[in-house]
Structures are given as C-alpha cells and as structure tokens.
C-alpha cells in the first residue's frame, strides 16, 4: 500500500472535539483571531469562512450566527444576507481561484449529509475540469494542491472590499 502524506490532518485528529452544547458555527459570533479561524467576511447576522477540512481548495461556508437548522426560522434580513453573501462569495471563488464551476448548497439533517446537524450553513465548493481523479475512487483519498493559508491570502483582499469589509479590512 502506498501512503499519501497529509500531516496537516493531524491538527484535526488531535484537536479537542466539541462537547454537548458547543457549536463550531455559534463560536463564530465572537470576534478575535479571525485569520486563524479562517473567517473571511462578517456581516450583521452572518459570516463567510474558509472550510478547514475542504472537499476542494477554496471550499467556503456561509453561515448565520443564529443556531437553527431551519432556513425559514431565520428573519428575512438574515436570509437575504445569507443569499447575498452566497452570491458574492461565489463570484469571488470564480474570479480569484479561477474555478470553472461551483457546487453550492446546504445539507439539512443528518440523512441529507449534514456534518453540523443543528446549525445550517451553505457550502460553496469550487470545481475545475479534471479535479477528481482515481485517488478518491480507488484510495478514498483526496489530494489537496494548496495549503489553507495560501487560499486565505488569495481570497481575503476581495472579501475585504465587500460592504462591511472582511474582518481584517
């Protein structure tokens, strides 16, 4: 068997896991150390972050601060902010990362594949022609061609230029 070295995964394996009542996305409400938490943009009721464990480089998540698993439970202004950010983040991913396509959506409920079941969020996954090869199929392994910090540095200036600015504007 051949090994594909991915030492950055050890950070995830060794990191403390949320215990009862702690929600990764609710923690985004607090400010401070935005870059290390990969927060690219903050609005009044939602934010956009780079996914720490991405399916593809530039995998973004747009999340409300409110802890709910139902889009209809959010105020109209929050829903509008989420959709606006989904559009802006998608445009940035296409432009900055030169993505050739995007997968956008949310998984609501464990049965639908939600990794964070109780707190809804949108995923924006940049795609390139040929970005899937034999590794995921034969070896259940995904090769990531860029470090998160490099992706963050590439995206941050465009998010900082949006209304409200990025957290590091």
Secondary structure, DSSP 4 states (H G I P E B T S, - for coil): ------TTHHHHHHSPPP-TT--TTGGGGS-S-TTTTTEEEE-SSEEEEE-TT-SSTT-EEEEESS--S-GGGS-HHHHHHHHHHHHHHHHHHHHHS--SEEEEE---SGGGT-SSTTS-EEEEEEE-TT---HIIIIIS-----S-HHHHHHHHHHHHHTSTT--TT-
